[in-house]
């Protein structure tokens, strides 16, 4: 009897250790099980037959990140190409609106919190991009008439559709719907199987999970994966035929951020085409006070390079991610784009304003910046800090918000970074 009880107890411990998120342990800490998805490898259970050419992946070496949780408007996050399109959105729309595929349409729209009649309008607001980082998502296969979710790591170079806040919405080659990764990006156990062999250049330092941009974007500002000196300004909801180029080599000074909150500093950097990174498993809370930057104010950097910000006096924060509102039109402009994603509204490249404004002391009240500024342009020069919008996506009335599992907590005097 004692032996049987002991065996049962061991089984309970083993099951409980692997339950919940379906992971094992990394360094003695519970890990989130993740299936690798390599570029160009067909899905075993796709919503859409990949041989029909719905989307085309590219060969892209993953770029390192400074902080594994990034927002959808982070400069340099996403890439593009000179090809007119990497994803046939019109074909996907025809497929999902065909009465013969209604069962798949119901499963597909359910993942995104939509009704089937909302699919066409929702697809019209999605934008095709190429991943520049190995990216964690909640993926969905189509099995037995239903959408089956699982955590996956998409290799850089995979073509996806993103929504107006820069969150992944669908994998182009197979149409499988995507949602934000719900686990901790710093505690993953990646399984390379089913033809998805470990790719060259894979490194934990290049893995990123995404959360929504603080506001809807009018355009995405991409980096050409074949020519990193070329930036691409792509209006939201277009597939590449309306792209405008700019030079990513143009250098811009790091602004004086001392005295601003982290949220205010992030907005100013992103508006100026610089990516914000940080040390640790989660970014500082928006109310953390900036005390210094590295490189210091006045240093000239090219588009998408990281700036490390030191903060103090932070309180814990949290970020909620929810499906986008299918009935809402593209909202006011905000910092847009990917890892090189925020740029100016002119065809000559990012129009970045002065970065030499002096920040007021912490106690100074700050008016909110105008929400009509073109994406990629910094807020008007002012002595008052710029306030930011809560980092939450517009919520769907038909779905439950998805909350990131990684708590955004910080400790005093935390390092934060920004890079290309």
BELDAGI-V974630 format. One record per residue. N is the residue number from 1. RES is the residue in one small letter. SS is DSSP state (2 for helix, 1 for strand, 0 for the rest). NEAR is the number of other C-alpha atoms within 10 Angstrom. D_CENTER is the distance of its C-alpha to the mean C-alpha in whole Angstrom. Layout:
((N/RES/SS/NEAR/D_CENTER) (N/RES/SS/NEAR/D_CENTER))
//
This chain:
((1/x/0/6/54) (2/x/2/7/52) (3/x/2/8/51) (4/x/2/9/49) (5/x/2/10/48) (6/x/2/11/46) (7/x/2/11/45) (8/x/2/12/43) (9/x/2/12/42) (10/x/2/12/40) (11/x/2/12/39) (12/x/2/11/37) (13/x/2/11/36) (14/x/2/12/34) (15/x/2/12/33) (16/x/2/11/31) (17/x/2/17/30) (18/x/2/16/28) (19/x/0/13/27) (20/x/0/10/25) (21/x/0/16/21) (22/x/0/17/23) (23/x/0/18/23) (24/x/0/18/26) (25/x/1/15/26) (26/x/1/13/24) (27/x/0/7/27) (28/x/0/7/28) (29/x/1/11/25) (30/x/1/20/24) (31/x/0/23/21) (32/x/1/25/19) (33/x/1/21/20) (34/x/1/24/17) (35/x/1/21/19) (36/x/1/25/18) (37/x/1/29/17) (38/x/0/23/18) (39/x/0/21/18) (40/x/0/18/21) (41/x/0/15/22) (42/x/0/17/23) (43/x/0/20/22) (44/x/0/12/25) (45/x/0/16/25) (46/x/0/19/23) (47/x/0/26/23) (48/x/0/20/24) (49/x/0/14/26) (50/x/2/18/24) (51/x/2/10/28) (52/x/2/10/28) (53/x/0/15/25) (54/x/0/20/22) (55/x/1/25/20) (56/x/0/20/20) (57/x/0/23/18) (58/x/0/18/19) (59/x/0/15/20) (60/x/0/20/17) (61/x/0/19/17) (62/x/0/21/14) (63/x/0/21/14) (64/x/0/18/14) (65/x/0/27/12) (66/x/0/25/13) (67/x/0/24/12) (68/x/0/25/10) (69/x/1/24/8) (70/x/1/24/6) (71/x/1/24/5) (72/x/0/31/4) (73/x/0/39/7) (74/x/0/34/8) (75/x/1/36/10) (76/x/1/32/11) (77/x/0/31/7) (78/x/1/31/8) (79/x/1/30/12) (80/x/1/33/15) (81/x/0/21/19) (82/x/0/16/22) (83/x/0/9/23) (84/x/0/12/23) (85/x/0/18/20) (86/x/0/26/18) (87/x/1/26/18) (88/x/0/17/21) (89/x/2/24/20) (90/x/2/13/24) (91/x/2/14/25) (92/x/2/19/22) (93/x/2/17/23) (94/x/2/12/27) (95/x/2/18/27) (96/x/2/23/25) (97/x/2/17/28) (98/x/0/11/31) (99/x/2/11/33) (100/x/2/10/33) (101/x/2/13/30) (102/x/2/14/30) (103/x/2/13/29) (104/x/2/23/26) (105/x/2/21/25) (106/x/2/19/26) (107/x/2/21/24) (108/x/2/27/21) (109/x/2/19/21) (110/x/2/17/21) (111/x/2/21/18) (112/x/0/23/16) (113/x/0/21/19) (114/x/0/23/21) (115/x/0/15/24) (116/x/2/18/25) (117/x/2/12/27) (118/x/2/13/23) (119/x/2/19/22) (120/x/2/17/23) (121/x/2/14/22) (122/x/2/22/18) (123/x/2/20/18) (124/x/2/16/19) (125/x/0/20/16) (126/x/0/24/14) (127/x/1/25/13) (128/x/1/31/13) (129/x/1/31/11) (130/x/1/30/12) (131/x/1/29/10) (132/x/0/31/11) (133/x/0/29/10) (134/x/1/30/11) (135/x/1/25/8) (136/x/1/30/9) (137/x/1/24/9) (138/x/1/20/12) (139/x/1/26/14) (140/x/1/26/18) (141/x/1/21/21) (142/x/1/20/24) (143/x/1/13/27) (144/x/0/8/30) (145/x/0/11/29) (146/x/1/17/26) (147/x/1/23/22) (148/x/1/14/22) (149/x/1/15/19) (150/x/1/17/18) (151/x/1/25/15) (152/x/1/21/14) (153/x/1/25/13) (154/x/1/26/12) (155/x/0/28/14) (156/x/0/28/13) (157/x/0/26/15) (158/x/0/28/14) (159/x/1/29/14) (160/x/1/30/11) (161/x/1/27/11) (162/x/1/25/9) (163/x/0/25/10) (164/x/0/29/11) (165/x/0/30/8) (166/x/0/32/6) (167/x/0/28/5) (168/x/1/29/7) (169/x/1/28/11) (170/x/1/24/13) (171/x/1/24/14) (172/x/0/27/16) (173/x/0/30/19) (174/x/0/25/20) (175/x/0/27/18) (176/x/0/22/17) (177/x/1/27/15) (178/x/0/26/12) (179/x/1/24/11) (180/x/1/24/8) (181/x/0/28/10) (182/x/0/21/13) (183/x/0/22/14) (184/x/0/20/14) (185/x/0/24/12) (186/x/0/21/16) (187/x/0/19/18) (188/x/1/23/17) (189/x/1/19/20) (190/x/1/18/19) (191/x/1/16/22) (192/x/0/16/23) (193/x/0/12/25) (194/x/0/13/26) (195/x/0/13/26) (196/x/0/18/23) (197/x/0/13/24) (198/x/0/15/23) (199/x/0/15/21) (200/x/0/8/23) (201/x/0/12/20) (202/x/0/16/19) (203/x/0/12/18) (204/x/2/14/16) (205/x/2/16/16) (206/x/2/20/13) (207/x/1/25/11) (208/x/1/27/8) (209/x/1/25/6) (210/x/1/26/3) (211/x/1/27/5) (212/x/0/27/7) (213/x/0/26/8) (214/x/0/22/12) (215/x/0/26/13) (216/x/0/25/13) (217/x/0/27/13) (218/x/0/24/16) (219/x/1/32/15) (220/x/1/38/12) (221/x/1/40/13) (222/x/1/35/13) (223/x/1/36/15) (224/x/1/22/17) (225/x/0/22/17) (226/x/0/14/21) (227/x/0/12/22) (228/x/0/17/19) (229/x/0/15/22) (230/x/1/19/21) (231/x/1/31/18) (232/x/1/30/17) (233/x/1/30/17) (234/x/1/26/16) (235/x/1/20/17) (236/x/0/26/15) (237/x/0/22/17) (238/x/0/18/19) (239/x/0/23/19) (240/x/0/23/20) (241/x/0/12/23) (242/x/0/11/23) (243/x/0/21/21) (244/x/1/17/22) (245/x/1/20/22) (246/x/1/22/22) (247/x/1/18/23) (248/x/0/24/20) (249/x/0/15/23) (250/x/0/15/24) (251/x/1/15/24) (252/x/1/21/24) (253/x/1/20/25) (254/x/0/23/23) (255/x/0/23/24) (256/x/0/20/26) (257/x/0/29/24) (258/x/0/23/27) (259/x/0/22/28) (260/x/0/29/24) (261/x/1/27/22) (262/x/2/29/19) (263/x/2/22/17) (264/x/2/22/19) (265/x/2/26/19) (266/x/2/24/15) (267/x/2/25/16) (268/x/2/27/18) (269/x/2/27/17) (270/x/2/31/14) (271/x/2/31/16) (272/x/0/31/18) (273/x/0/43/16) (274/x/0/34/15) (275/x/1/34/12) (276/x/1/31/13) (277/x/1/27/13) (278/x/1/24/15) (279/x/0/18/18) (280/x/0/17/18) (281/x/0/18/16) (282/x/0/23/14) (283/x/0/28/14) (284/x/0/34/17) (285/x/0/23/18) (286/x/0/24/18) (287/x/0/18/22) (288/x/0/26/22) (289/x/1/27/24) (290/x/1/27/24) (291/x/1/18/27) (292/x/1/21/26) (293/x/1/21/24) (294/x/1/16/24) (295/x/0/17/25) (296/x/0/17/27) (297/x/0/17/27) (298/x/0/13/28) (299/x/0/13/27) (300/x/1/15/26) (301/x/1/20/22) (302/x/1/19/21) (303/x/0/31/18) (304/x/0/30/15) (305/x/0/21/17) (306/x/1/27/16) (307/x/1/27/18) (308/x/1/22/19) (309/x/1/29/20) (310/x/1/24/23) (311/x/1/27/23) (312/x/1/20/26) (313/x/0/17/27) (314/x/0/21/23) (315/x/0/16/23) (316/x/0/15/21) (317/x/1/16/18) (318/x/0/19/16) (319/x/0/19/13) (320/x/1/16/13) (321/x/1/24/11) (322/x/0/24/13) (323/x/0/26/13) (324/x/0/24/14) (325/x/0/19/17) (326/x/0/22/19) (327/x/0/11/22) (328/x/0/11/20) (329/x/0/12/20) (330/x/0/19/18) (331/x/0/14/18) (332/x/0/15/19) (333/x/0/19/17) (334/x/0/28/15) (335/x/0/37/13) (336/x/0/40/11) (337/x/0/37/9) (338/x/0/32/8) (339/x/1/36/9) (340/x/0/34/12) (341/x/0/37/11) (342/x/0/40/13) (343/x/0/37/17) (344/x/0/27/20) (345/x/0/19/21) (346/x/0/15/24) (347/x/0/15/25) (348/x/0/12/26) (349/x/0/23/22) (350/x/0/28/21) (351/x/0/22/23) (352/x/0/19/23) (353/x/0/19/25) (354/x/0/15/27) (355/x/0/20/25) (356/x/0/16/29) (357/x/0/15/29) (358/x/0/17/30) (359/x/0/20/29) (360/x/0/17/31) (361/x/0/12/32) (362/x/0/14/30) (363/x/0/7/32) (364/x/0/13/32) (365/x/0/12/31) (366/x/0/15/28) (367/x/0/11/28) (368/x/1/13/24) (369/x/0/16/23) (370/x/0/12/24) (371/x/0/14/21) (372/x/0/11/23) (373/x/0/18/22) (374/x/0/23/20) (375/x/0/32/17) (376/x/0/36/17) (377/x/0/26/20) (378/x/0/27/21) (379/x/0/24/23) (380/x/0/13/26) (381/x/0/14/28) (382/x/0/12/29) (383/x/0/13/31) (384/x/0/18/29) (385/x/0/28/25) (386/x/0/24/23) (387/x/1/20/21) (388/x/0/20/18) (389/x/0/14/17) (390/x/0/14/16) (391/x/0/18/12) (392/x/0/21/13) (393/x/0/23/12) (394/x/0/19/15) (395/x/0/18/17) (396/x/0/17/19) (397/x/0/13/23) (398/x/0/13/23) (399/x/0/14/20) (400/x/0/12/20) (401/x/0/17/17) (402/x/1/16/14) (403/x/1/18/14) (404/x/0/21/12) (405/x/0/14/15) (406/x/0/19/14) (407/x/0/16/17) (408/x/1/18/16) (409/x/0/16/19) (410/x/0/23/21) (411/x/0/16/24) (412/x/0/14/26) (413/x/0/18/26) (414/x/1/21/22) (415/x/1/22/21) (416/x/1/26/18) (417/x/1/23/16) (418/x/0/27/15) (419/x/0/24/15) (420/x/0/27/15))
//
